[in-house]
Amino acid sequence: HTVTVGKGTHQFVRDALTVSAGDMVTFEFFPLVHFVVRAQYSYPYIPYENIVPGQAGFFSGLFPVSEIFSNVRINRPVEPIRGNFVDVIA
């Protein structure tokens, strides 16, 4: 599963995924700086766990990309996301 971020637009291309436990999701980032976060659509900059107590949030960290049409792959481990998510990841 691959999601592109900022490739010509300020959008996730594949804005919805259905994945199984153990599946790998790769985010490809294009210039200039992007990140992936689990948030409520109406509160995109507030950590999810602060909006919905008891639920896990997710933040990839910032990924600056300086070359046009280059991409950056996340090579460091991130916390696994567990659960049945129906909210928008923005």
Protein Blocks (a to p, Z undefined) as FASTA:
>chain_A
ZZdehihpacdehjaccddehiacddddddfbdcdddddfklmmbcfklmmghiacddeb
jaddfbghiacddfbdcdddedjdfbdcZZ
